[in-house]
């Protein structure tokens, strides 16, 4: 355990790990012209397209956990870079569908390989990507992500 982690709260450790991961991914995908947020978007879109889906910006926002306005901004930037295309959904003219271009699929495929190697490094202390400890860690993270959080409930109690 690192010196700065002794006695730290779980919330602080989650924050530190997320920051460590974000910075590492930013550095790893920068040579491919991507940021961590852009990588999250194109990698998610890559997986969705492989499953036959052409998601709307809203669906991709829900999938990634990013704010819809931020996804829109990222999509416009990625479109300008030639990595994805935005088109109107024929079933809902208000919705914008996203799809990777040929160049976007190629860049994303390379980025996924880079990030997979980085993930192996991160998970090495737990025995690697396929270890029992990593599977347990994944279950714990999923349980935490599924736990409801209402940042306003405590504030409402204090104001009553």
Secondary structure, 3 states (H helix, E strand, C coil): CCHHHCCCCHHHHHHHHHHHHHHHHHHHHHCCCCCHHHHHHHHHHHHHHHCCCCCEHHHHHHHHCCCHHHHHHHHHHHHHCCCEEEEEECCEEEEEEEEECHHHHHHHHHHHHHHHHHHHHHHHHHCCCCCHHHHHHHHHHHHHHHCCCCCCHHHHHHHC
